[in-house]
Amino acid sequence: MPPAKKRTRSYDSAKTRAAVLAQFGHVRDAVLALPPEALDGPTRLGAWTVRELAGHIAWMVGSVPELLAAPEPAERELPLLDWPSATASAAGRIDERTRGIATADLAGLYERTGEAYEKAVAAAPDTRLLPVSFGAMTLADFLVTRTVELVVHTDDLSAATGVAVPYDRQALAACTRLLADTLAARAPGGAVEVRVPPYAVVQCVEGPRHTRGTPPNVVETDPLTWIRLATGRAGWAAELDAARVSASGERADLAGLLPLMG
């Protein structure tokens, strides 16, 4: 008998809306506190400077009011769990758009972006469809993807500047869960249990299913290490060697399944 189809995780929209704004606020405070010379420093994102990364983060939040102002598509095209895979095809376009963002006045950019976001989402229903370039998505789903963009790039910003930028708990939870669920969808099965406490536990990989007791194949790590693995910021072997990932069982090797998004 085949296993029952797993239901897509639901997210509390009010919490997600607030989490996007809260994490954007943490980034804003960190960026605006940087000395001018730090903005010209390198990042781990190719040729992007810290200033360009800061502009990109503002765009990721500003895309919400931008898309809400556009005509609504006729039907939903992109389920939430398909979004991480879809992003890989847009690297060139994203790089070009990011380099074109006006970042001379970051304080003004961040203020305008935050205000536009708050105003746009205040009255917009969760079911409102947005013309996302990868395919039409609901507002509720798209806001979950914004937590991924914000959390991942907050980590990029911290890595580039040495500043310990805070993480909103709800934003970190939503990001962790979406990427964990993406792994489970991409490698369906019940042979391996992946634990990312305190936010996510998923089963994945074809093979003997676990039903009770301690699973024979277990992977466990912390949220930021998981996010770095899932987005290609860290490598499986290196994190395993550094004991930031524990993996027990002959099937508990996720190297061939990662990263989940570029």
Residue pairs with C-beta under 8 A, 6 or more apart in sequence:
3 190
3 209
6 184
8 79
8 80
8 81
8 181
9 177
9 181
11 140
11 144
11 174
11 177
13 126
13 140
13 143
15 170
16 140
16 143
16 144
16 147
16 170
16 174
17 121
17 143
18 170
19 147
19 168
19 170
19 171
19 174
20 61
20 64
20 117
20 143
20 146
20 147
20 150
20 171
21 114
21 117
21 118
22 168
22 170
22 171
23 147
23 150
23 151
23 154
23 167
23 168
23 171
24 57
24 61
24 110
24 113
24 114
24 117
24 150
25 114
26 154
26 165
26 166
26 167
26 168
27 54
27 57
27 150
27 153
27 154
27 157
27 165
28 110
28 114
30 157
30 161
30 163
30 165
31 54
31 57
31 106
31 110
31 157
32 106
32 107
32 110
33 163
34 50
34 161
34 163
38 50
38 161
39 49
39 50
39 51
39 54
39 106
40 49
40 50
40 51
41 49
41 50
41 160
41 161
42 48
42 49
42 50
42 160
43 49
43 50
43 52
43 53
43 156
43 157
43 159
43 160
44 156
44 159
44 160
44 233
45 53
45 156
46 95
48 56
48 95
48 98
50 157
50 160
50 161
51 103
51 106
52 98
52 99
52 101
52 103
53 153
53 156
53 157
53 160
54 103
54 106
54 157
55 98
55 101
55 102
55 103
55 106
55 109
56 94
56 98
56 101
56 153
57 149
57 150
57 153
57 154
57 157
58 101
58 106
58 109
58 110
58 113
59 97
59 98
59 101
60 146
60 149
60 150
60 153
61 113
61 114
61 117
61 146
61 150
62 113
62 116
62 117
63 146
64 117
64 120
64 121
64 139
64 142
64 143
64 146
65 116
65 117
65 119
65 120
65 121
67 130
67 131
67 132
67 142
68 120
68 121
68 124
68 128
68 130
68 139
69 120
70 130
70 131
71 131
72 128
72 129
72 130
72 131
73 129
73 130
73 131
73 136
74 129
74 136
75 129
75 136
76 129
76 136
76 137
76 138
77 135
77 136
77 137
78 86
78 132
78 134
78 135
78 136
78 137
78 141
79 141
80 137
80 141
80 144
80 145
80 178
81 178
81 181
81 182
81 185
82 134
82 135
83 134
83 137
83 141
83 145
84 148
84 178
84 179
84 182
84 230
84 260
84 261
85 182
85 186
85 260
85 261
86 134
86 135
87 134
87 261
87 262
88 261
88 262
89 134
90 133
90 134
91 262
93 133
101 109
102 109
103 109
121 139
121 143
124 139
125 139
126 138
126 139
126 140
127 138
127 139
127 140
128 138
128 139
129 136
129 137
129 138
129 139
130 136
130 137
130 138
130 139
130 142
132 142
137 145
144 174
144 178
145 178
147 170
147 171
147 172
147 174
147 175
147 178
148 174
148 175
148 178
148 179
150 171
150 175
151 167
151 171
151 172
151 175
151 227
152 175
152 227
152 231
152 233
154 165
154 167
155 224
155 227
155 228
155 233
156 233
157 163
157 165
158 164
158 165
172 199
172 223
173 199
173 223
175 223
175 227
176 196
176 199
176 200
176 223
176 226
176 227
177 199
177 200
179 226
179 227
179 230
179 231
179 260
179 261
180 194
180 196
180 199
180 200
180 201
180 202
180 226
181 200
181 202
182 230
182 260
182 261
183 194
183 202
183 204
183 230
183 254
183 257
183 258
183 260
184 194
184 202
184 203
184 204
186 204
186 257
186 260
187 204
187 205
187 206
187 257
188 204
188 206
189 203
189 204
189 205
189 206
189 207
189 209
190 203
190 204
190 205
190 207
190 208
190 209
190 210
191 203
191 204
191 205
191 206
191 207
191 208
191 209
191 210
191 217
191 251
192 203
192 204
192 205
192 207
192 215
192 217
192 218
192 219
192 249
192 251
192 252
192 254
193 201
193 202
193 203
193 210
193 215
193 217
193 218
193 219
194 200
194 201
194 202
194 203
194 204
194 218
194 219
194 220
194 254
195 201
195 218
195 219
195 220
195 221
196 220
196 221
196 222
196 223
196 226
197 220
197 222
199 223
200 226
203 209
203 210
203 215
204 257
205 217
205 251
205 257
207 217
207 251
208 216
210 216
210 217
215 249
216 248
216 249
216 251
217 248
217 249
217 250
217 251
217 252
218 246
218 247
218 248
218 249
218 252
219 245
219 246
219 247
219 252
219 254
220 245
220 246
220 247
221 229
221 239
221 244
221 245
221 246
222 244
225 234
225 239
225 244
225 245
227 233
228 234
228 239
229 235
229 236
229 239
229 245
229 254
229 258
229 259
230 258
230 259
230 260
230 261
231 259
231 260
231 261
231 262
232 258
232 259
232 261
232 262
236 245
236 253
236 254
236 255
236 258
237 255
239 245
240 247
247 253
247 254
